Amino acid sequence: MVTQGAWPTDVSDARTATSVTVTVYEGALPLFSANANMSIQGQSSATQNKKGYKFKFTNPTTGNKLQIKIGDWFPSSKWDVKGYAVDRTLVRDAVSSALWRKIRRTGTFPGNLIAPMSAWQYWDTVDLDTHASALFSTDGFPVEVWNGSTFSYLGVWRTGADIDDFLMDDANRAHIFMQPQHAGTMWDHAFTGGDWSISSPKIKKYTDQMDISKAAPDVQAAGTRIMQWCMDVRSGGVDMRVTYPFFIDLQSWIDYILFCEVSGNEDAVQNNFNMLTWDNMRWHLCAYDMDETFGIVFNTTPATAAPDQIGFIMNRNTQSLWAGTNFFQMFFQHFMPELRARWAELRRSGAISYTTISALVTQQTSMIDPAMMQQDLANYPPYGTDVVNFGSAGRCSYTYILDWANQRIAWIDAQWGYSG
């Protein structure tokens, strides 16, 4: 993709956009041109040397929003281009998202639909629920980013986690979609809007992490209900096995835990996941934003983040210096038979296997021109003082990811006695 115009520099909460024109090419063949508002994307990534950007496209003739459809993805006028200053291979996030979807789609109908049947049937009278390509996550592919005739960097053109991809209707007050935002102690206190970014339902004059107790008391009540249950489980005030059907979709939470374990997704306990309900009652988890996986762990060395040394990351009381307790630990206490049985099922099906992960990694890496990767590294030197230490030095290579995944699967197999 080639932009024309000044790139944004505002990393404040305002994220002031600049106006650019964008032409997207497949090789030398131009696919389309459009105007766009371009702003800096992300939270911690906004402080890195190699930033991500958000593009909101408009028709250059009419000025209206320009819906762009790529492959089987839903059309959207908003797209992200991720810089991935931490994961310089560029592939971890897309590979992890694809692996999570493969895990969630393994099983018998209708349990393999990711969302409950009722969430699909909600759209029957609107469009016959023709949402087969709903991602319930993000997806992306490598892209060269130029400004005029100057190469800037290699990034990933990525879907934006729009609510359409989650079968959400933001006019329906029971469709609640929220993501914790570096909420280190979220499992230790009552629900507060300050811990979350809420994408559905619509809330008047909403801004991320605002107090919603007055603006959306119904959403506040739903959030309070689930988080109070989580605290009651931790304190022993309720029986988790007896009460869980009224609060969570167990398969969704078990699959999320197993995915995080096999991918080493340690940034997924109080941050970087989506929590959703389509009925205001039972909550599901969807994986999100996974560039810190397969050996990249904040403030570690390759030795301490080795697949046979890091341990069960979801079975710890805390996963970092700033984090509080870890609710996912409760599943290891109360649902260990289910965790082990589902692991065995996913291994037998091949959903979790070296072959599967290798194919996903190769699919992404094969789209990258090695010469452009060399230039990308020259333009934005990795692991310097302008990149937060997320433990990525020495861990950004194609073969490192494959080796880490292979050893991690073997380690979990050994812990749970799976032998095929």
N, C-alpha and C positions, 0 to 999 in steps of 0.2 A: 504494500500500500504506500502511496506517495501523498504526502500532505503539502499544501502550500499555505504559508502564513505562520505567524508567531505561535509557538507552543506555550501553554499556560505554565505559570510558576507559583500560583497561590496554593499553599499547603494548609492554610487555615481551614476552619470549619466551613467558611463561605465557599471555598473551592471555585473561585471565579474562573469562568470559562473564557476561552478565546475562540474567535471565528476562523475556521480554516476550510479549505476545499480538500476533498479527498478523492483520489482515483485508485481503484483497486484493480490489480492485474492478476491474471493467471499466466505466469511466465511473462512474455512480451505482449500478451493479448489483454487489452483493457476490458474489464467487465462492466464497470459503471463508475460514474462520477457524481459527487453530491457535495452539498455544503454540510458542515457539522459544527456543533459546539463541542470543543475539546477541553476537558478538565482533568486534573490529576485524580487518580483513583486509588482507593485502598486506605488502610490505617497506618500500620507500622511501615508498610512499603512506601508510603509517601515521603518518608525521611531518608530513603535509600538513594544511592547515586543513580541507579537505573530504575526509573519509575514506571508505573502503569498509568494508562489514560482511559478515560471514558469518552465515548463519542455518541452524540445524539444527532442523527442524520436528518436532513431536510431536503426536500426537492428544490433544486436550484432555480426552477422556473416558477413554481407556485408558492414556495416557502412552507408548504405543509410537511408534516412528518413523513419521512420516507421509510416505508417498511421494506426490509431486506430479508429475503428468505435464502438460506444456504442449505443445500441438501435436504435432509428430512427434519432439520430444526424448525421450530416455529418462527414465523416472520417477526421481526422486531425493528424498531427504529433506534434502539439503544444497544450498543456493543462495547465490550471492554477489550483493550489491548494490554495484556499483562507483561510487565518487564521482567519479573522474577529475578531480582537482584540476589536473592538467596540461592535459589535453585537454578544455576546457570545452564543445566541441561535442558531446561524449559519443559520437561516432560512429566514431572512428578504429579502435578495437579490433574492433568487430563488422564493420565494412566490411573491414578487413584479413583477418580470419578467413575471411569469405565469399569474398574474392578468392583467398586461398590454397587453399581447397577447390576453387574453380572451376579453378584452375591444375592441381591434382593430379588432378582428374577429367576432364581433357582428354586424349584419346588413345584407343587401342584397348584392348578388353578382353583380358586382365585387368589391364593396366597402369594402368587408370583407377579402380581400386578403393581407391587410397591405400595400404591394407595389402596384403601378399602374399596370394595365393589361399589359401595354407595357413592363414593367420590366420583367414580366414572359415570355412574347412572345419573348423577345430578345434571349432566350435560345431554342426556338423551333427547330431550325435546328441543334443544337448541341447535345441535349439529350432529346428532346421533353419536355423541361422544367420540368423534374421530380425532382422538388425541394420542394415537398409538406411539408417537415419537416424543411424548412428554418425558423429559430427562429426570425430573425430581433432583436435579443436581446441575452441574455446569459441564460444558464440553468445549473443546477448542483445538486449534491446529497452529503450528508455527507459521510466522509471517515475517517478512522483511519490512521494516519501517524506515521510510525515507522522508526527509523534508527537502522538497525540491530535488536537486541533483545530488544531495549529500546523504549518504547512508548513516542512519542513526543507530539502530540496533535490531537484533532479532527479538521478537516478542511472540506472544500467543494471542491470536484472535479468539476471544472466548465469549460464550453466551453470558448473559447478565443475571441469571437466577431470577428471571421475571416470574411473577406469580402464575402466568399461563402454564409454565413448565411444571407446576405443582397442582394443576387442576383447581386452582383457587379462584374464587369470585369475591373480590374485595367489597362488593355490595352486600354480601351475606355475612352477618355478624357472627355466625358460627364457624366461618372459615378464618382461622387465626394462624398466622405465619410469623414466627419471630426467631431472631438469631441473637445469642448472647454476644456482647461486645467486650472482650477482655474482662469478663465478669468473674474475677478471681475468687470471690467468696459467694457466688450465686447460690450454692447449695446450703449455705449456712444461715440464711435469713429469709424473711418473707419476700414474696415477689415485689419487685419495684421496677418501674419502667426504665429507671436509670441503668439497669443491667442489659437492656435489650434494644434491638432495632426491630420495629414491627412493620411488616410490609402489607399485611391484611389483618382485619378489614380496614377500610378507609377511616381515618381519624382526622377530624377537622383541625387544620393548622398544626399537623404533626411534624415534629422534628425528631431525629434519632435520639434515643435515650432520654426522652422527656418523661416527666411524671404524667401518667395517663389516668390517674384515679378520678379526675373530674372530667377530662375530655372523653374518656372511654371506660366508664365504670364496668361495663359488661366484660370487656377484655381484661380489665384489672381483676375482676372476680374470677375469670377463667384461669388467669395466670396464678392468682393466689391459691386457687384450689389445687393445682398440680404441684406447685412448689411446697405447699404445706404438707401434702402427702409425702413428698420426697423427704422432708425433714422428719415427719412422723416415722417413716420407715427407718431412717438412720437412728432415731432415738429409741426405737423399739416400741413405739406407741401403737403401731398397727402391724398386723401380720401381712407381710408383703405378698406372700403366695395367695392369700385369701382375697386381698383387696385389689391386686393389680388389674384385673379385667375392667374395673370401673375407671381406670386412670390412664393406662398405657396399652399400646399394641405390643405385646411381648416380643413377637417375632422381629418387629422393626428394631427394637432396642438390642436384642441379642445379636442380630446381624450387624448393627452398628458397632457393637463392642468387638465382634470377631474381625470385622474389617479393620478397625483401628489397631488391633493386635497384629494382624498379618502385615499391615503397611507401616507400623511404627508411628502412627498418627498421634503423637503426644500432645499436639496443640488442639486437642479435640474434647477436652474435659470441661472447660469453662469458656470456650471460644470456638469459633469456626465449625458450628453445625447449625442446622435449621431444625426447629421444633414446630410441628404443625398438628393441627386438629381440624377435621372437616365437620365435626359434630359438637364442638365446644366441650367435649368430655374426654375422649381417648386420644392420647398424644403419640405421634410418630416422630422418628428422627431421620433426617436426611443429611448425608455428609456434604461438606462444603469447604472450599478453599484449602487445598491440601498440598501446597508446595513444601511443607515441612513433614515429609514422610520418607520412608526407605532410607533411614540412617541420618537424616538431617534433624537434629534435635537441639534446641536452644542450649547454649552454654555447655556443650559436651565436647569430647574428643572422639576420634574414630574408635578408640578402644572402649570408652565408656558407653558409646552408642552402638556397639556391635550387637548383632541380632541375638547372640546367645548371652549377652551381658545386661541388656536393658531391662529384662524381666517382663512381666505382664504389666503393661503401662496403665491399663484400666483397673487394675487391682491394687492401687496404691491409695493411701489416705490423701496424699497431695502429689501434684506432679511438677511443681516449681516453687521457687522461693516466695512468689507473690500470691500463690493460689491457696484457697481454703480447702475444705474437704472435698472428696470425690464421690459423688453419689453412685457412679457406675460400679464401685467396689461392692455394693450391695448385691449385685447380680452374681458375683462369685460366691457369695455366702448363701444365697437363696435359690439360685438357678444353675448351679454347676452341672447337674445332669443334662439340662437343656443346652447349655453352652457346648459341652463335649459332644452331644449327639448331633447338634447342628454343624459343628466343625467336621465331624466324620462325614456327614451328608455332603457338605461342600467340597471336601477332599475327594470323595468317591465320584462326584459329578464332574470334577475337573474345574469347577468355578474358582477354587483356590488351588493353584498348582504353578509350578515353575513355567510350564508350557504356556499357560494363560497369561501370566504376567510378562513373560518374555515377548509374546506376540504383541501385547499392548504397548510395551516400551519400544519395540522395533517399529511398529506402525507410526509412532510419533517421530522417532529419531530419523527414520528414513526420509522424512520430508525436509530435513535440514541440510543445507549446503555447507559442507565442512569449511569451505573458504569464507563464507559469511559468518560462521561461528568464530573463526579466527579473528575476523574484523570486529565482531561484537565484543570479544574479550579484550581486544586492543582499545576499543572506544570506552569501555567501562570495565577497568581492571577489577577482578573479583577479590573479595576477602580483605579489602583495604579498610582504613579507619572510617570511611564513609559508608560502610555496610555493617549493620548490627551483627554481632557474633551469634548467628543461629546455628553454629556448629556445622557449617557446610564446607569448610576448607578440606580438601582431599576427598570429598564425597560427591563431587559433581562429574560423574562420567557414566557412560552407558553401561560398562561392565560392572562398575561398583553397584549400581542399582540391581542388576541381575544377580550378582553374587549375594548381596544383602537379602534379597527376597528369597533366594534359594535356601540360604542358611536359616532364615527366620521361619519358613515353613517347617523345616526339619526340626528346629528347636521346639516349636509348639506341638508338633507330632509327638516328640519325645515326652513332653510334659504331660500330655493327655493320653499317651499310650496308643496312638493311632499308627497302624502299620499297613493300611491299604487292604 
